[in-house]
Amino acid sequence: MNRLYLVGLLTVGCAKQTPTTATNSHGPLCSERTLPVGFSNERHLLGWGSAPSPAAADDVARAEIAKIFSVTIEQTFQSSQSARMERDGSGSSTALSANQRSDTKSTTQATLAGIEIAKQWKSGSGHCSVAALDRDQAAQPLLQTLANTEATMAQHRLRSKTAPDPLTAIHHINTALRRATDRDAIIAALLILDRKPPDSPSPTAAELNLDKSALLAGTVIRFQSKGVPAAVATSVNAALTAVGFTVGASGPLGVLASISVAPNGPDDYGFHHAAATLTVRFTNQQGGVVSEFRLTERASSQSKPRAREQAIDQLNGQLSAAENPFHRHALDLLNRTIDS
């Protein structure tokens, strides 16, 4: 349930005009707030709108209901993302999933499709409308999606306990955590409708984070290097540790770092050129490559050994920076999700 998509979906088709709160040039606002016959605040969520034409007034009234949802759900996602950024130390890699889920789309559409125009009348030179959303009817698709979301969360948590390696287990926990954000948004929508969600059987975000922390703390990465200068190996090791991995001589996950230097020259001006490439492969318990990282730096010098040395120094300079590309790669790997 992408934050921007959901908020947009809640307003597109409804918010052609912003709800008015003061007298406009087309006439006085609709001061009458008498409930339409057959409608009540207990059973319906109501939106009031005024505009120069009946159709525009209808849109403003619908938009008022949509705005109630969009603001609350926006706050839910912002709170969830802020907590995740603080916990994981990354804004980009831990942002909400960009993959849209068809069940969430259809649920949101079904919820807003239930908005009806309950009353229209003319006021001065303008027009007034009241839009209504039946709370019980709107809650039904939300409750069904909530049940599906919680089932998915429980399923991924169970899979994390039977995963073939700790990294896959962490990816299952990440997926459950992202669905927890979806769950929070659905619950927020239900509370807007004044409908209490059922007791949740699925794990809380706090419980899932404890699972992830335990997996991370208990996961040792075997770090091996071939032809990698000590300074570069130290930078790779430091990045792995900063992300949260434990580096040791043995463990279920492996990291193999190698470096190659391609010399070239001298050119017509007597300069030698060198390209130093660091390759880091993450492997699972079966030896399969889970992820691969490559970084290349180039240097030139009138001395062939010096060109090689400068290229490696520049490579290490990239790796030793606080926010370096290998650190981001390792963090992205750690925070991956599994499509569900």
C-alpha positions in Angstrom: 0.0 0.0 0.0 2.1 2.8 -1.2 1.6 6.0 0.7 1.4 8.4 -2.2 -0.8 6.0 -4.2 -3.3 5.5 -1.5 -3.6 9.2 -0.6 -4.0 10.0 -4.3 -6.6 7.2 -4.8 -8.6 8.6 -1.9 -8.9 12.0 -3.6 -8.8 11.4 -7.3 -12.3 11.5 -8.8 -13.6 13.3 -5.7 -11.5 16.4 -5.1 -12.1 18.5 -8.2 -12.5 21.5 -5.9 -11.4 22.1 -2.3 -14.1 22.3 0.3 -15.0 25.9 1.0 -14.9 27.4 4.5 -15.9 31.0 3.8 -18.2 33.1 1.6 -17.1 32.9 -2.0 -17.8 35.0 -5.1 -20.5 32.7 -6.3 -22.8 33.3 -3.3 -23.1 32.5 0.5 -22.0 29.2 1.9 -24.7 26.7 2.9 -25.3 27.4 6.5 -28.0 24.7 6.8 -26.7 21.6 8.6 -30.0 19.7 8.9 -29.3 16.0 8.3 -31.0 14.5 5.3 -34.0 12.2 5.9 -32.8 8.6 6.6 -29.2 9.6 7.4 -27.5 10.0 10.7 -24.0 10.7 12.1 -24.1 7.3 13.8 -24.7 5.4 10.6 -23.0 7.7 8.1 -19.9 9.7 7.5 -21.1 13.0 6.1 -19.4 15.6 3.9 -20.8 19.1 3.1 -20.0 21.1 0.0 -20.9 24.3 -1.8 -20.1 25.5 -5.3 -21.5 27.4 -8.3 -23.0 24.3 -9.8 -24.8 21.2 -8.4 -22.1 18.9 -9.9 -19.3 20.9 -8.4 -21.0 21.0 -5.0 -21.3 17.2 -5.2 -17.6 16.9 -5.8 -16.7 19.2 -2.9 -18.9 17.2 -0.6 -17.3 13.9 -1.7 -13.9 15.4 -1.4 -14.6 16.4 2.2 -15.1 12.7 3.1 -12.0 11.7 1.1 -9.9 14.3 2.9 -10.8 12.8 6.3 -9.4 9.5 5.1 -6.4 10.9 3.3 -5.1 13.1 6.1 -5.4 10.3 8.7 -3.8 7.6 6.5 -1.0 10.0 5.5 -0.2 10.5 9.2 -0.2 6.8 9.7 2.3 6.2 6.9 4.5 9.1 7.9 4.7 7.8 11.5 5.5 4.3 10.3 8.2 5.5 7.8 9.8 7.8 10.4 10.0 4.9 12.9 11.5 2.6 10.2 14.1 5.2 9.1 15.1 5.8 12.7 15.4 2.0 13.4 17.1 1.0 10.1 19.2 4.2 9.5 18.1 4.5 5.9 15.4 6.6 4.1 15.6 5.1 0.6 16.0 1.4 1.3 13.3 1.3 3.9 10.7 3.4 2.2 7.3 1.9 1.7 7.1 -0.8 -1.0 6.5 0.6 -4.5 4.6 -2.6 -5.5 0.9 -2.0 -5.4 -1.3 -4.8 -4.1 -4.5 -5.4 -6.0 -6.4 -6.2 -2.9 -5.6 -2.8 -1.4 -6.5 -1.0 -4.6 -9.9 -2.7 -4.9 -10.7 -2.3 -1.2 -10.0 1.4 -1.3 -12.0 1.8 -4.5 -14.9 -0.2 -3.0 -14.9 2.0 0.1 -15.1 5.3 -1.7 -17.5 3.9 -4.3 -20.1 3.8 -1.5 -20.2 7.6 -1.2 -23.7 8.9 -2.3 -25.2 12.3 -2.5 -27.8 12.4 0.2 -29.2 15.9 -0.4 -28.9 18.9 -2.8 -30.3 22.4 -2.6 -29.8 25.9 -3.9 -28.6 28.7 -1.6 -28.4 32.2 -3.0 -26.5 32.0 -6.3 -24.7 28.8 -5.3 -25.5 25.2 -4.8 -25.1 22.9 -1.7 -24.7 19.1 -1.4 -24.4 16.6 1.4 -22.4 13.4 0.6 -22.8 10.3 2.8 -20.8 7.1 3.3 -22.6 4.2 5.1 -20.2 3.3 7.9 -21.1 -0.4 8.0 -21.0 -0.9 4.2 -17.7 0.9 3.9 -16.2 -1.2 6.7 -16.9 -4.5 5.1 -14.2 -4.5 2.4 -11.8 -3.0 4.9 -12.4 -5.8 7.4 -11.8 -8.4 4.7 -8.6 -6.8 3.6 -7.5 -6.5 7.2 -8.1 -10.3 7.6 -6.1 -11.0 4.5 -3.3 -8.7 5.5 -3.0 -10.3 9.0 -3.0 -13.7 7.4 -0.1 -12.7 5.2 1.8 -11.3 8.1 1.4 -14.5 10.1 2.4 -16.6 7.1 5.7 -14.7 6.5 6.5 -14.9 10.2 6.0 -18.7 10.1 8.2 -18.9 6.9 10.9 -16.9 8.7 11.2 -19.8 11.2 11.6 -22.4 8.5 13.7 -20.4 6.0 16.8 -22.1 4.5 19.2 -19.3 5.8 19.0 -16.3 8.2 19.0 -13.7 5.4 15.9 -15.3 3.8 14.3 -15.4 7.2 15.0 -11.6 7.7 13.5 -10.9 4.3 10.3 -12.7 5.4 10.2 -10.6 8.6 10.7 -7.4 6.5 7.7 -8.4 4.3 5.6 -8.9 7.4 6.7 -5.5 8.8 5.7 -3.8 5.6 2.3 -5.4 5.7 2.0 -4.2 9.3 2.1 -0.7 7.9 -0.8 -1.7 5.6 -2.6 -3.1 8.6 -2.2 0.2 10.5 -3.6 2.1 7.6 -6.7 -0.2 7.4 -7.3 0.1 11.1 -7.0 3.9 10.8 -9.7 3.8 8.1 -11.9 1.7 10.3 -11.6 4.0 13.2 -12.5 6.9 10.9 -15.7 5.0 10.3 -16.1 4.5 14.0 -16.0 0.8 13.6 -13.7 -1.1 16.0 -11.4 -3.7 14.3 -11.4 -7.2 15.7 -8.7 -8.3 18.1 -5.6 -8.9 16.0 -4.1 -12.5 15.9 -1.1 -11.3 13.8 2.2 -10.3 15.4 2.8 -6.7 16.3 5.5 -4.6 14.7 7.4 -4.7 18.0 7.3 -8.5 18.0 8.5 -8.6 14.4 11.3 -6.2 15.1 12.4 -8.4 18.0 12.4 -11.4 15.6 14.6 -9.5 13.2 17.0 -8.3 15.9 17.4 -11.9 17.1 18.0 -13.2 13.6 20.6 -10.4 12.9 22.4 -10.9 16.2 22.6 -14.6 15.7 23.8 -14.5 12.1 27.6 -14.7 11.5 29.0 -13.9 8.1 32.1 -15.7 6.9 34.3 -13.0 5.4 36.9 -14.1 3.0 39.1 -11.9 0.7 41.3 -12.7 -2.2 44.1 -10.3 -3.1 42.3 -7.5 -1.3 44.6 -5.0 0.5 44.2 -4.9 4.2 42.8 -1.3 4.2 40.1 -2.3 1.7 39.2 -5.4 3.6 38.9 -3.4 6.8 36.5 -1.0 5.1 34.3 -3.8 3.8 34.3 -5.4 7.3 33.4 -2.1 8.9 30.5 -1.6 6.5 29.1 -5.1 7.3 29.4 -4.4 11.0 27.7 -1.0 10.7 24.7 -2.5 9.0 24.3 -5.0 11.9 26.0 -8.2 10.6 28.4 -10.1 12.8 31.6 -11.0 11.0 33.4 -14.2 12.0 35.4 -17.1 10.7 32.4 -19.4 10.3 28.7 -18.9 9.8 25.7 -19.7 7.5 26.3 -16.7 5.3 29.4 -15.8 3.3 31.0 -12.7 1.9 33.8 -13.1 -0.7 35.7 -10.0 -1.6 38.2 -9.9 -4.5 39.9 -7.1 -6.3 41.3 -6.8 -9.8 43.4 -4.1 -11.4 43.5 -3.6 -15.1 46.5 -1.7 -16.3 46.7 0.2 -19.5 49.5 2.3 -21.1 51.6 4.1 -21.4 49.6 6.4 -23.7 51.1 8.9 -26.2 51.9 11.2 -23.3 53.7 8.6 -21.2 50.9 8.1 -18.7 49.8 4.7 -17.3 46.2 4.1 -16.4 44.7 1.6 -14.0 41.2 0.5 -13.1 40.7 -1.1 -9.7 37.5 -3.2 -9.3 36.2 -4.5 -6.0 33.8 -7.4 -6.3 31.9 -8.6 -3.2 29.6 -11.6 -3.4 27.1 -12.5 -0.7 26.5 -16.3 -0.6 24.0 -18.4 1.2 24.5 -21.6 3.1 24.4 -23.7 -0.1 27.0 -21.5 -1.7 24.7 -19.8 -4.1 25.3 -16.1 -4.8 22.5 -14.0 -3.1 23.8 -10.6 -4.2 26.9 -9.1 -5.9 28.4 -5.7 -5.5 31.0 -4.1 -7.8 32.8 -0.8 -7.5 35.5 0.5 -9.9 37.9 3.5 -9.5 40.4 4.7 -12.1 43.7 6.5 -11.8 46.5 7.7 -14.0 50.2 8.3 -13.4 53.5 8.3 -15.2 54.4 5.3 -13.0 52.6 2.1 -13.6 52.8 0.9 -10.0 51.7 4.4 -8.8 48.7 4.3 -11.1 47.7 1.0 -9.6 48.3 2.2 -6.1 46.2 5.4 -6.7 43.3 3.4 -8.1 43.2 1.2 -5.0 43.5 4.2 -2.7 40.6 5.9 -4.4 38.6 2.7 -4.1 39.2 2.6 -0.4 38.4 6.3 -0.1 35.0 5.5 -1.5 34.5 2.6 0.9 35.7 4.4 4.0 33.2 7.2 3.7 30.3 7.2 6.2 27.6 6.8 3.5 29.5 4.7 1.0 28.0 2.6 -1.9 28.9 -0.8 -0.3 27.2 0.2 3.0 24.0 1.1 1.1 24.2 -2.1 -0.9 24.5 -4.2 2.3 21.7 -2.2 3.9 19.4 -2.7 0.9 20.2 -6.4 1.0 19.3 -6.6 4.6 16.1 -4.7 4.2 14.8 -6.6 1.1 11.3 -8.0 1.1 9.8 -11.1 -0.5 7.0 -10.6 -3.0 3.8 -11.9 -1.7 
